[in-house]
Amino acid sequence: MIGGLGSYNQDLSYSTWERFWQEIINRYISIEGQRRHLAEMDKIIYKGKIDTYLLLHENLNIKAGLTGIAWTVMVEIELLQDILR
């Protein structure tokens, strides 16, 4: 850390726009984004194509960040018993 403006320290790892943008997303946007993506995942309905259904869930889960039992329940909730067997 090097001295920055005011009372803030300058962090050289934020010197590129990409790194700075990742940090902004992680700190401020991710919480609201997680809620929004979880709500979108709740709206997904299985319509007969398992690959499309799973792909939609996986794409939204990149931002939602579900793991473990919560992820399993979210995916399996709409599936038919024949598919689960």
Backbone torsions as a table, in degrees:
resi	resn	phi	psi	omega
1	MET	NA	134.6	178.3
2	ILE	-118.3	151.6	-179.6
3	GLY	-56.6	134.7	-179.5
4	GLY	-117.5	-162.4	-179.9
5	LEU	-75.9	143.8	178.6
6	GLY	60.0	-136.0	-179.9
7	SER	-96.0	8.5	-178.6
8	TYR	-89.6	144.4	175.8
9	ASN	-89.8	144.2	177.6
10	GLN	-89.2	123.9	179.1
11	ASP	-105.8	115.6	-176.2
12	LEU	-66.3	-18.9	178.7
13	SER	-69.9	-15.7	178.0
14	TYR	-94.1	14.6	-174.0
15	SER	-72.8	-17.1	176.3
16	THR	-102.3	149.8	-178.4
17	TRP	-62.9	-39.5	-178.3
18	GLU	-60.8	-46.2	179.7
19	ARG	-65.9	-40.9	178.4
20	PHE	-62.2	-44.1	-178.5
21	TRP	-65.5	-39.2	176.5
22	GLN	-60.6	-41.7	-179.7
23	GLU	-66.7	-40.6	177.6
24	ILE	-61.6	-46.0	179.7
25	ILE	-61.7	-45.5	-178.9
26	ASN	-63.8	-38.2	-175.6
27	ARG	-83.1	-39.0	-168.3
28	TYR	-118.4	-38.5	-174.1
29	ILE	-88.2	-28.1	-171.1
30	SER	-62.5	-35.6	-177.8
31	ILE	-65.5	-50.0	178.5
32	GLU	-68.2	-37.8	178.4
33	GLY	-62.7	-39.9	177.8
34	GLN	-60.9	-45.7	179.3
35	ARG	-61.8	-43.7	-178.9
36	ARG	-64.7	-43.6	-179.2
37	HIS	-70.3	-34.7	175.1
38	LEU	-63.7	-41.0	177.9
39	ALA	-63.9	-39.1	177.5
40	GLU	-66.9	-37.0	178.5
41	MET	-65.3	-35.0	177.7
42	ASP	-64.4	-26.5	-176.7
43	LYS	-85.5	-10.7	-178.7
44	ILE	-69.6	131.4	-179.6
45	ILE	-118.9	134.1	177.1
46	TYR	-72.0	123.8	-176.7
47	LYS	-120.3	27.2	174.6
48	GLY	102.8	-11.0	178.5
49	LYS	-117.7	106.1	-175.6
50	ILE	-66.0	-36.5	-178.4
51	ASP	-65.6	-40.4	177.9
52	THR	-67.2	-42.3	179.7
53	TYR	-60.4	-48.0	-179.5
54	LEU	-67.9	-37.4	179.0
55	LEU	-63.7	-42.2	177.0
56	LEU	-60.5	-45.2	178.3
57	HIS	-62.4	-45.0	-178.5
58	GLU	-63.9	-41.6	179.6
59	ASN	-63.7	-42.8	178.7
60	LEU	-71.5	-31.3	-178.1
61	ASN	-71.6	-17.8	175.7
62	ILE	-57.4	-41.7	178.3
63	LYS	-89.8	-30.1	-177.9
64	ALA	-74.3	-38.2	174.6
65	GLY	76.1	30.7	176.2
66	LEU	-74.0	146.7	175.9
67	THR	-142.5	168.7	172.9
68	GLY	60.9	-138.1	-175.7
69	ILE	-64.8	-37.7	179.3
70	ALA	-60.6	-41.4	178.6
71	TRP	-66.3	-44.5	-179.7
72	THR	-61.3	-46.7	179.9
73	VAL	-62.9	-42.3	-179.1
74	MET	-60.5	-40.5	-178.3
75	VAL	-75.5	-41.7	-172.8
76	GLU	-80.2	-15.2	-172.0
77	ILE	-61.3	-33.7	-178.1
78	GLU	-93.8	-10.2	-173.8
79	LEU	-80.5	149.3	178.1
80	LEU	-74.5	155.8	-179.3
81	GLN	-61.9	-33.8	178.8
82	ASP	-61.6	-39.2	-179.9
83	ILE	-70.2	-39.9	-178.4
84	LEU	-66.3	-29.8	177.3
85	ARG	-71.4	NA	NA
